[in-house]
Amino acid sequence: MGTHVIKMPDIGEGIAEVELAQWHVKVGDLVVEDQVLADVMTDKAMVDIPSPVHGKVISLGGQPGEVMAVGSILISIEVEGAGNLKASDQLVKEPAPIKEAAPVVVAPKVEAAPVLESKPAAACRPAPQAPVARDADERPLASPAVRKHALDLGIQLRLVQGSGPAGRILHEDLDAYLAQGTQNARSGSAPSGYAQRHDEEQIPVIGMRRKIAQRMQEATQRAAHFSYVEEIDVTAVEELRAHLNEKHGATRGKLTLLPFLVRALVVALRDFPQINARYDDEAQVITRHGAVHVGVATQSDVGLMVPVVRHAEARSLWDSAAEISRLATAARNGKAARDELSGSTITLTSLGALGGIVSTPVLNLPEVAIVGVNKIVERPMVIKGQIVIRKMMNLSSSFDHRVVDGMDAALFIQAIRGLLEQPASLFVE
């Protein structure tokens, strides 16, 4: 028997160190060739590390959240034969086996019920939880699928304790909540939403959440943000979208508003090349791009990701729609490649139906502009002296004032407004 050592690979692009995001194996596990051992996080994407051999895991080289240098020992596997561990390397003490760390949780001090010790979500289902005392207008974190599941079950999400990252509610939490309700029904007692709570949970900021935090902090510290909000009448473009979906939806796929917004960006940027740009503030160089690579901010279970629709200037509405859907699915499933998460020249961000009235998007450096989409609402408007009901939407956009002047930013967003209010102009060359 021998030892096969897998070192942190050189992922390229001059990266000298990466963050160990997650282990998929533990000491003692038997692994096979091409089995994913770990996920590592670069500045741009999550990368799977597969096993090149069959064998048994004998040691892990780090803990999730640890930043490791390229070339350092990632994992050691016992294999048939001699392995690849050199005699000189055997003098180096291998790292001790790493056990997965559980989040630190202080159980609620409720005398009327026994104290339940919580276990890591990765090891088993969360223990049944008492209802959470949230404000009525507080919106807990949960994916659309979980929200629909909760609606089908008749569960108020604000009463459910989340066990996911940053307290995100998972499907397992809904099951645990239902199990707690069944247990209380059998015992003849009902949980009180007004009971005092003293529990605390410490969540390490690692992986994607750490990268998001770092990038948001860097963006707000380095760029001179300013925001501009414009109101847009989207009645006409929504009518066009409904017509196209009715006529071609069955064969070409359904269109959302996003492909129209991407098209509006492409057309408007022809007159505002300074906005389709990236600013290298260290080299003091602005690069204006002819190609429009649109980053589309996408929410996933691990945090916000920005897959890139490349060469949007050469795509039709349905081509853009299909690419947006493909990239969003890949990002949410953790399957987006590194080159699909980098290289954007301008970003489009939307909260969909949750978009609110106004927002202040944070720039996706080194870009100099981000366009934020708020929700569509029907409102009475005065048109030619008559009060009519129109579909209205705000665009809340941010710019890097070091590169983009306020007048140019306002004119750019007003150009997008004109294109969307007269949607035929989107296709006039």
N, C-alpha and C positions, 0 to 999 in steps of 0.2 A: 504494500500500500504506500502511496505517496501523497504529497500535498500539492494541490493546484491553487496558486494565488492569483486572484483577479485584482488588478490595480485600477484606480480611477482612470478611465480613459481620457485621451485628449479629444475633446468634442469639437475642437477647431475654433476658428475666429479669434485666435489669440487668447482664449480663456485659460487662466492659470489655476483657478479654483472654482469649485461648484458646491452647491449645498445638497447634502443628502436629505431628500424629502421623505422617503418612506421605504421601509423594508417589506418585501413580499415573502420572506422566508425567515426562519429563526434557527438557532443552533440545534443541531440534531435532525433537521429536515433532510430528506432525500430529494435531490434535484436532478432534472434531466436536461439534456442539451436544448438550448433555445428557451428554456423557462425563464421568465422575468424574475430577477433577483431583487432589484431595487429601482426606485425612481430617483433621479437626481435633477436638480433645478438649476438652469443657467439663467442669465438675465432675460432670456427670450422665451424659453419653453421648458417643458418637462421632458426628460429623456429616459427611456427604459434601458436598463442594463441587463442583458440576457446572459445566461450561463453558456459557456462554450463546451462544457463537459458534463458527464454524469458523475454523481458522487454524493457525499454527505457533508453538510455544512458543519464546520468545526469551530469557526469564529467569525464574528462580524467586526468590521473595522471602524465603526462609528455609530452614532445615535442620530435619529431623525432631527434635523435642524442644525447639525454640525456642518461647518464649512470645511471641505477637504481639498487638499492640493491635488492637482493632476499628477498621477504617478504614485500616490500613496496607496497603501493596501486597503482595498474595499472589503474583500471577503476571502476566506480560505476554505477550500473544499477538499475533503479526503477522496482520493480517486484510486482506481486500480492502476498499477504500474508506478513509475517513478515520479509522476507529476512534473511541475515546472519550477519547484522551489529549489533555488541554488544553495550550495553548501554555505556560501558566504551569507545568504539571507537567513539561514537557520540560526545564526548567532543573534539575530534581532528578535527580541521577545515579541511574540504575537499578541495582539490586543486581547484582553479578556473578553469572554462572551458577553454580549450586550443583551440585556432583557428590555423588552418594550416597557417604556415608562407609562404609568397610568396617570391621567389628570388628577390633581389633588382636589378632592371634594370633601367639604365638611357637611355631614348629614344634618338635615333640619332637626332642631331641638323641639319636637312636638311631643309633649308628655302623653297625649291621648293615644298615640300609636307607637309601635316599636320602631327604633331607628334602623334604617336600611343602609347597609354599606353599598356605595355605588361601585360599579366595575367598569373597566374601559369599554367603550362602545365597540371597539374592534374585536374584543374577546367574546362578547355575548350581547344579548339584547339588553337595552337599558332597563333598570329596575323600575317597577311602577312608581309613578310620581304623583304627588298631590297636585291639584290645579295651581297654576302660576297666577299670582295676583298682578296682572298687567292692567294699565289704564285702558279704558274702552277704545280710545283712538290710537293705541299703540299697535303697530303692525309688526308681528314677529317675522323672523327670517324663515322662509320656506320656499321650495321650488313650486312652479305651477302645478306639477303632478301631485305633490303633497297637498296643496291647497284644494285641488279638485277632490282628492280622496277624502279629505276632512269634510268637505261640503257634502259629499255623498253619505258620509257616516253621521252627519249632523253634529260634528265636533267644532267648537269654537277654538280656533288656533291660539287665541290669546290666553287660554287656560292650560295649554300644553307645554311641558318642560322640554326644551330641545337639547339633544345630546350631540349634535353635529358641531362643526367649526363655527365659532362666534355665536353659539347657541342656536344654530339652524335646526329647525324641526325636521325630522326624518320620518319615513313611513313606520319605522320601528317605534318611534315615540307615540304615534297614533295608536299602535297596537298596545303599548304599555298603558296608555291612558284608558283605553277601553277595558283592559284587564283590571286596572285599579277600580274602575266603576263597577265591574262585575263583583269584585271582592267586597266592596263596600255594600253593594245591594244584598249580598248573602249575609253579611254581618249585621245588617240593619242600620248601618251608620252611613252618613253622606259626608264627603270631604268638604271642608269649608274653604272658600276662596279668600276668607278674611283672616286666616290663621297667620300668626307671626312667623317669619322665616329668618333664619340665621345662617343659611348655607352660603358657601362661597365656592367658586370654581376658578382655578388658575389655568389658563389656556396658553401654552407656549405659542409665540408668534413665529411660525416656521413655514417653510415651503412657499406656496403661492401667496399666502397672506403676508409673509415677510417681504416678498418682492413687490407686492402691491403697495405696502406701506412705504417701502424705500422709494419707489418711483413717484408716489404722490407727494412725499416730502421733498424729493429733489425738484419736482416740477414747480411746486409752490415757492421754493426757495430761490430757484434760478431764473424762472421766467417772470416777466412783468405782466401778470394777468390783468385783463380787463374784459368785461362781458357786455354783450349787446343783445337786447331782446326785441324781437319784431313779431307782430301779430299778423297771421296769414289766414285768408279765407280759402279753405281747401274744399269748398263745396263742389267746384267744377272738376277738380282732379279726382275726388272721391267718386263722382258720377262716372267719369271715364274709367276708373279702376273697376267699378261694379259692372260696367258695360263689357269691358274686356274679359273679365272673369266669367261673365255669363256666356259670352260667345266662344272663348278659347280656353276657359279654365279646365275643361275635361281633357283636352288634348295637350295643352302647353303648361298646365299648372296654374295655381292661383297666385295672383299678385297681391302683395301687401303694399303699404305706402312706401316702404324703404326703397324699392327699385326706382320709384319716381324721384325720391330725394337724391339718390345717387346720380340719376340722370341730370337733375337740376344742378348738382355740384359740378358735374363735368362741363355743362354748358356755361355756367356762371364763371368758372375758373379760367375760361378762355380770355376773359377781359381783366382778370385779377391774378396774373401769374405769381405775384409776390405772396399770395396766400397759399398756393400749392407748393410749399417750400419746407425745407428742413434747415435749422440754424445750428451750426457747430459753434457754440459760444467760446470754446477754448481756442479754436483756430481762427475765430472771428470771420467765418465764411458762411454765407447764405447760398444754398443750392436750390435753384428753382427747377421744378420738374415738369417736363412736357407730359409724361405719363401721369395719370391720376390713379394712385393706389389707395383705395379707400379702406381705412380701418373701421370695422363695425364692432363696437363694444358689445360684448356678449357675456351675460351672467351665467356662471357655471357653479357647481356645488363647491368648488375650491376657491371661487372668487371671480373677479372680473378679468376677462381675457379679451384681446383685440385681434381677431383673425383679419386677414387683409384680402379684399377683393382687388386683384391685380388688373391693371389696364381696364379700368371701368370705362374709359373713353371709347373702347372698342366693343362694348357689350350692349346687347339689346335689353329691353325690360325683362324678358323672360330669362335671358342668360344671366343677368345680374341677380334675379330672384333665385335661380337655381344655385348659383355660387354662394349667395348669402346663406341659403338653407344648408348647403353642404358644409360650409365652414362652421356655422353655428353648431351643427350636430357634432362635428369633429371636436370642437372646442369643449362642448359640454361633456363629451365622452372621454376627454383626455387623449384624443387621438390626433390632434392637430400637430403637424410637423413644424419644425423650427422656422422654416422659410415661409410658412403660412401665418406666422405670428410676428413677423417683422417686415420692415421696409415700407410701411404706410407713409403717405405724404400728407394726408388729412384724415381726420377721424369723425365718424358719425356715431352719435350715442343717443339711445332712445330708451325710455322707461315704459314705452307702450301705454297701456291703459292706466298705468300708475304714474304717468308723467307729470302730474301736477300742473300748476299754472306757470311756474318759472323755476329754473335751476341755474347753477353756476358750474358748468363742467370744468374739470381740471385738464390742462393740456397734456397730450401724450407726446412728451419730448422725444426727439428734437423737432417735432412738428410745431407750426406756429399758429394753427387754428384747429378748433374742434366745434362741430355743430351739434347742438343738443335739441332733441325733439320732445316737445311736451304733448300731453294728451289732446285729442280732438273733442270739443264740446259744442253743442248746439246753443246758439245765443241769438237774441233779437238784435238785428243791426239795421241801421238807417241807410237805405240805398235809394237815391233819387227821390228823397222825401218820403219814402214808404218804409214802414217797419216790416222786415222780413226775417225769417229764421234761417240762419246760415251756420255751416260747420266751420268753426274757428279753431286755430291751433297756433301756439307760440313756438318760435325758434329761439332757444336760449343758447347763445354761442360765446365762446371765449377765444381770445387772441393773445399772442405775445406782443405786447406793446413796444418791445425793443425792435421789432421787425415790421409790424403792421400798424399803420396809422389809423386813428379812430374813424376818420372819414372813409377810408378805403374799406374798413370792416363794415361800416353801416351800409355803404353802397353795395357791397358784396351780398349781404343778407337781403337787402331790398331787391337785388337782382334775382335771387332765389325766390323771393315772394312773388315777383312778377311772373316768373316762369311757372310756378305752381298755380297761380290764380288764372293764368291763361295757358293751360297745359298743352295746347297745340304748338306753342312756341318751343316746347321741349324738343320737337322733332323737325323744326325748320332750320335747314342749313343755310 
